[in-house]
C-alpha cells in the first residue's frame, strides 16, 4: 500500500514527474513502410505490449483516437530526494471550451509570497518505464500505418491507472507532435508542453482492470487545443516559468496565441478570456489573437 495519503494537491503535481521520460523517444528510428492497417492498430498495440513487455493492456480505437488503458497498482511513491521548485502563484484549474466559434479560456491565478516547495509525490520508476515502453510500441505501430488513409488516428490517449488506490493519470498526445519531435522539428521541452495531462481520483478506478469506468470518445482538435491551453497555463504558473511580477493576462494571451498557431488552427472567431480572480473578461477577435506576441 501507499505510504502517503493521496490528495488533489499532490496529484496535480505528480504529473509533472512523468513527462521527461517521454522525451527519449526522439532518439528512436521508425519504419517508413506501412505494416499495419487501421483495423489492426488497436490489437497490434495490445499484442506487442504483452509479447515484448508482458504488459496487460486494454486498447480501443474510437474514431481517430487510440485509447490505451494500463491497470497497475501502487504507481505513486514518495521520492527519497524530492525535487524542489519555487512557488510564486496558486493556480486553480478551470475547464476551457471551444464551441460555436468561441474559445473560452478561464483562469484563476493568484500571486503569493515566493517560497521553495518540494515535489511530494512522484511516479514509481518502474511505472515510468512501463509508460515509456507503451509509447515505444504506439510509435512503432502508428508510424508504420499507411498514412494515406484519411481516417487513421490523429490522437492517442494513455491512461495509467492505480486500481488499488483509485488514482489515474491520463495523457493525450497528437501524433503530429510525436513525429515533429522524432524528426527534430520541435524541442523536447516544447513536446512536453504539448502533452495534455490530467490526474483524477475515483472509487470507480479501484479494481477496474478493463477500463470500464472511462468515457471513450473521439478527441477532436478543438477539444485538444482547449485542453492544451489549460495545461500550458498550469505548467507556466505552477512550475513556474514566469516572474512574480508578470502580467498574468498578457501571459495567458501568449499561451493562447502560441497554441492555436502551433496547430495552424483558425476555426474560431472570438476569444473570451475570463480572469476569475479579478472578475475581468477580455474579448478579442481572431485577428487580434493571431497578431499577439508568442514570446
C-alpha positions in Angstrom: 0.0 0.0 0.0 1.0 3.6 -0.5 2.8 5.2 2.5 1.3 8.7 1.8 -2.4 9.6 1.5 -3.2 10.9 -1.9 -4.7 14.4 -2.2 -5.8 16.6 -5.1 -3.0 19.0 -4.5 -0.4 16.2 -4.5 -1.8 14.6 -7.6 -1.8 17.8 -9.6 2.0 17.9 -9.1 2.6 14.2 -9.7 2.0 14.7 -13.4 5.0 17.0 -13.7 7.2 14.0 -13.0 6.0 11.8 -15.8 7.0 13.8 -18.9 10.8 13.7 -19.0 10.9 10.0 -19.8 8.8 10.5 -22.8 11.4 12.7 -24.4 13.9 9.9 -25.1 11.6 8.8 -28.0 13.3 11.3 -30.2 16.4 9.1 -30.4 14.5 6.2 -31.9 14.2 5.4 -35.6 11.0 4.4 -37.3 9.9 2.4 -40.4 8.7 4.2 -43.5 7.0 1.1 -44.9 3.3 0.7 -43.9 2.9 -2.5 -41.9 -0.5 -2.1 -40.2 -4.0 -1.4 -41.4 -6.2 0.9 -39.5 -8.4 -2.0 -38.2 -5.3 -3.7 -36.9 -3.9 -0.8 -34.8 -5.7 -1.5 -31.5 -4.9 -5.2 -31.3 -1.4 -4.7 -32.6 -0.5 -2.3 -29.7 -2.1 -4.6 -27.2 -0.4 -7.8 -28.5 3.1 -6.3 -28.9 3.0 -4.8 -25.4 2.0 -8.2 -24.0 4.6 -10.1 -26.0 7.6 -7.9 -25.6 7.0 -6.2 -22.3 4.5 -8.5 -20.5 2.0 -5.6 -20.1 -1.7 -6.4 -19.9 -3.5 -3.5 -21.6 -6.9 -2.7 -22.9 -7.0 -0.8 -26.2 -9.8 0.8 -28.2 -9.8 2.8 -31.3 -12.7 5.4 -31.3 -12.9 7.5 -34.5 -9.4 8.9 -34.9 -8.3 8.4 -31.2 -6.5 5.4 -29.9 -7.1 4.7 -26.2 -4.7 2.6 -24.2 -5.6 1.6 -20.6 -2.9 0.3 -18.4 -4.1 -1.1 -15.0 -1.3 -1.2 -12.3 -1.0 -1.0 -8.5 0.8 1.5 -6.3 2.0 3.7 -9.1 2.9 6.7 -6.9 5.7 6.9 -4.4 7.3 9.4 -2.1 10.8 10.2 -3.5 13.9 9.8 -1.4 15.2 13.1 -2.7 12.2 15.3 -3.6 12.6 17.8 -6.4 12.4 21.4 -5.3 10.9 24.3 -7.1 9.8 27.9 -6.4 6.2 28.6 -5.9 5.0 32.1 -6.9 1.4 31.5 -7.9 -1.6 29.5 -6.8 -3.4 28.2 -9.9 -7.0 26.9 -9.8 -7.8 24.6 -12.7 -10.8 25.6 -14.9 -12.1 23.8 -18.0 -11.7 25.7 -21.3 -14.2 25.2 -24.1 -14.3 25.9 -27.8 -17.8 25.8 -29.3 -19.8 27.8 -31.9 -16.6 29.6 -32.9 -15.9 31.0 -29.4 -12.8 29.9 -27.5 -13.5 30.4 -23.8 -10.4 30.4 -21.5 -11.0 30.8 -17.8 -8.2 31.1 -15.2 -7.7 31.9 -11.6 -4.0 32.7 -10.9 -3.1 34.3 -7.6 0.4 35.7 -6.9 1.6 34.5 -3.5 4.7 35.1 -1.3 7.6 33.3 -3.0 8.7 30.1 -1.3 10.6 26.9 -2.0 8.4 23.8 -2.0 9.1 20.1 -2.6 7.6 17.6 -5.1 5.8 15.5 -2.5 4.9 12.6 -4.8 6.2 11.1 -8.0 5.6 8.1 -10.2 7.4 4.9 -9.3 10.4 4.4 -11.6 9.0 1.1 -12.9 5.8 2.8 -13.9 7.7 5.4 -15.8 9.4 2.6 -17.7 6.1 0.9 -18.5 4.7 4.2 -19.9 7.9 4.6 -21.9 7.5 1.1 -23.3 3.9 1.6 -24.3 4.9 4.8 -26.1 7.6 2.9 -28.0 5.0 0.4 -29.2 2.5 3.1 -30.1 5.1 4.9 -32.0 6.1 1.8 -33.9 2.6 0.9 -34.9 1.3 4.4 -35.8 4.5 5.3 -37.7 4.1 2.0 -39.7 0.5 2.6 -40.6 -0.5 3.7 -44.1 -0.5 7.5 -43.8 -2.6 7.9 -47.0 -5.7 6.8 -45.2 -7.7 9.8 -44.0 -9.3 8.1 -41.0 -6.1 7.0 -39.3 -5.5 8.0 -35.7 -4.6 11.6 -35.0 -4.6 11.3 -31.3 -3.7 8.7 -28.7 -4.5 8.6 -25.0 -2.6 6.6 -22.4 -4.5 6.1 -19.1 -2.2 4.7 -16.4 -4.5 3.6 -13.5 -3.7 2.6 -10.0 -6.5 0.1 -9.5 -5.6 -0.4 -5.8 -5.7 3.2 -4.7 -8.2 4.6 -7.2 -5.9 7.1 -8.9 -5.2 7.5 -12.6 -3.1 9.7 -14.9 -4.4 10.5 -18.4 -2.0 11.7 -21.1 -3.3 12.8 -24.6 -0.9 13.1 -27.5 -1.2 14.5 -31.0 0.5 12.2 -33.5 1.9 15.1 -35.4 3.8 16.3 -32.3 5.4 12.9 -31.9 6.5 13.0 -35.5 7.9 16.5 -35.1 9.9 15.5 -32.0 11.2 12.4 -33.7 12.5 14.4 -36.7 13.8 17.3 -34.7 11.2 19.9 -35.7 10.3 20.7 -32.1 12.3 20.6 -28.9 11.9 18.2 -26.1 10.6 21.0 -23.8 8.0 22.1 -26.4 6.9 18.5 -26.9 6.5 18.2 -23.1 4.2 21.3 -23.1 2.1 19.8 -25.9 1.0 16.7 -24.0 -2.3 17.2 -22.3 -2.1 15.6 -18.9 -4.6 15.2 -16.1 -5.0 13.3 -12.9 -8.1 12.1 -11.1 -9.2 10.1 -8.0 -12.3 7.9 -8.1 -13.5 4.8 -6.3 -14.6 3.6 -9.8 -11.0 3.1 -10.7 -10.4 0.6 -7.8 -10.4 -2.9 -9.2 -11.2 -1.8 -12.8 -8.8 -3.9 -14.9 -10.8 -3.3 -18.1 -11.1 0.5 -18.0 -14.9 0.2 -18.0 -15.2 3.5 -16.0 -13.7 5.5 -18.8 -15.7 7.5 -21.3 -14.1 6.5 -24.6 -14.6 9.4 -27.0 -13.1 10.6 -30.2 -10.9 13.5 -29.3 -11.3 16.5 -31.7 -8.7 19.1 -32.4 -11.0 21.7 -30.7 -11.0 19.6 -27.5 -7.3 19.1 -27.7 -6.4 22.8 -28.2 -8.8 23.9 -25.4 -7.3 21.4 -23.0 -3.7 22.1 -24.0 -4.2 25.8 -23.3 -5.4 24.8 -19.8 -2.4 22.5 -19.4 0.1 25.2 -20.6 -1.4 27.7 -18.1 -0.9 25.2 -15.3 2.7 24.4 -16.2 3.7 28.0 -16.8 2.4 29.3 -13.5 2.9 26.2 -11.2 6.5 25.4 -12.2 6.8 28.5 -12.6 8.1 29.8 -15.9 7.4 33.5 -15.3 8.5 36.1 -12.7 6.2 37.0 -9.8 5.5 40.5 -11.3 4.4 39.1 -14.7 1.3 40.5 -16.4 -0.9 37.4 -16.0 -3.5 38.3 -18.6 -0.7 39.0 -21.1 1.0 35.7 -20.4 -2.3 33.8 -20.8 -2.9 35.5 -24.2 0.6 34.5 -25.2 -0.3 30.9 -24.4 -3.5 31.0 -26.5 -1.7 32.6 -29.4 1.1 30.2 -29.4 -1.1 27.1 -29.1 -3.6 28.0 -31.9 -0.7 29.0 -34.1 1.3 25.8 -33.4 -1.5 23.7 -35.0 -2.4 26.3 -37.6 -5.9 26.4 -36.0 -8.3 29.0 -37.4 -11.7 27.5 -36.6 -12.7 30.2 -34.2 -13.9 33.8 -34.4 -13.7 35.1 -30.9 -11.5 34.5 -27.8 -13.1 35.1 -24.4 -10.5 35.3 -21.6 -12.0 35.3 -18.1 -9.8 36.3 -15.2 -11.9 34.6 -12.4 -9.8 36.0 -9.6 -10.4 39.6 -10.6 -13.8 39.1 -12.3 -12.5 40.5 -15.6 -13.4 39.4 -19.1 -11.4 40.2 -22.2 -12.8 39.5 -25.6 -10.7 39.5 -28.8 -11.4 38.6 -32.4 -9.3 36.0 -34.2 -7.1 38.6 -35.9 -6.2 40.1 -32.6 -5.3 36.7 -31.2 -3.2 35.7 -34.1 -1.4 39.0 -34.1 -0.4 38.7 -30.4 3.1 38.0 -29.1 4.3 34.5 -28.9 7.5 35.3 -27.0 
